[in-house]
Amino acid sequence: MTDPLDALHEPILPVDPDPAFAARLRARLERAVLDPTSALLDQWEDDMLTTDAPAPTTEAAAAPALHTVTPYLVVADASAALAFYADAFDGIRRGEPIMMPDGRVGHAEIALGGSVLMLAEEFPEMGLVAPTAGPVTQSLRLEVADPDRVVDRAVARGARLERPVTDSPYGRGGVVIDPSGHRWMVSRAAPAGPAGPRPGDIGYASLWTRDVEAAERFYAAVLGWETTAGSAPQGRQITNRVLPLGLWGGQQRPTVFLCYAVRDVDDAVVLVRAAGGTADAPVDEPYGRIANCVDDQGLPFAVFTPPPGAGPPPDTTRPGELTYVTLEVPDSVRARAFYGTVLGWRFVPGRAAGAWNVWVDGGDSRPVLGIAGGRAAAGVPVFAVADIAAAVEAVRAAGGTAAEPVFADYGTLAGCTDDQGGRFHLVQLS
């Protein structure tokens, strides 16, 4: 006998998802991967359907994941040690220290790049003492982009120099003993092959501007750029810098257009489209196979596969070079999901709220890249200069604007605009 419920049951048919629901679900998945505080935002999204609950206003920094081995140090003064690691090694504190009833710090954490360093104060009754007064029994290797700068800064903040920074077959580095007595090998590994951009690095950058001839005059006066004709009348190539740079006129929206190296352009185009961006069909050019793209928040860029050995040397800190780029985006979570998918970028929290530093192949990208959320989509370049005061005066004399220089731990910085309103920064690196 046929079950009446089976006989009356309608067939199951697929339906198109509600677009608003699909958008919320995608955002939740992105946040779940990239931001451990996403549960707070998800709850707000549920609440907003029935209440007037305000949106959370604080974006907490996602902490690096714990690796298989995590250093756990004993220090004599936890507050002083945390301050040293933050100032000398660009550490980011993780939460508040756990205090013991007797006032000692029982546990504290600080993020160093993509790793976590744990520490506690001395507990002699448990046999845990800092090596301040005794021999060092271990070393910690700290991988950085600029070991000279980090070692100098560590010594200025109380570390003892054991070995000056030198070059070796394995890379460049030096050794310091921190104020707590721990030994640090501050290093930058030697490149594995010919100089050139790694997948995810910037291989080429172009300033988009309205009047290319005016931009040519301005940046020659401010940064000493020398130019030659580009592939089209509105294009110019910069000839006296290590990173391939250009100018591109006829654009109403000033920005910096970045071309990223990838292993396979055709594969990258598939990822761009799958991640919500748009991509032209790849084409072959003398400098490699390339495809123009736009990310899922409206920021244009390109991907290319460079010929073997092509690309910039690793050092883009000399005067006139593009040394840093900030990608300003409306939503930093979406940006991290997009570029992590397309370019394999990893991210570590920056010093400013809502800011993230980009890591490529376990270290800083070249040139260094950052992402800042809550802004209209644009790329803002930072150029190195030898004398910030003189460079600021050159900007003003050429018809641009420049704020008064401000000091940061990595150098002295000034926000500027060129004579057509294009934003950039100048930095005199310390």
Secondary structure, DSSP 8 states (H G I E B T S, - for coil): ---HHHHH----------HHHHHHHHHHHHHHHH-TTHHHHHHHHHHHTTS----------------SS--EEEES-HHHHHHHHHHHH--EE-S--EE-TTS-EEEEEEEETTEEEEEEE-BGGGTB--GGGS----EEEEE-S-HHHHHHHHHHTT-EEEEEEEEETTEEEEEEE-TTS-EEEEEEE--SSSS---TTSEEEEEEE-S-HHHHHHHHHHHH---EEE-SSTTEEEE-SSSS-EEEE-S-SS-EEEEEEE-S-HHHHHHHHHHTT-EE---EEETTEEEEEEE-TTS-EEEEEE--TT-S--S---STTSEEEEEEE-S-HHHHHHHHHHHH--EEEE-SSTTEEEEEETTEE-SSEEEEE-SS-SEEEEEEE-S-HHHHHHHHHHTT-EE---EEETTEEEEEEE-TTS-EEEEEEE-
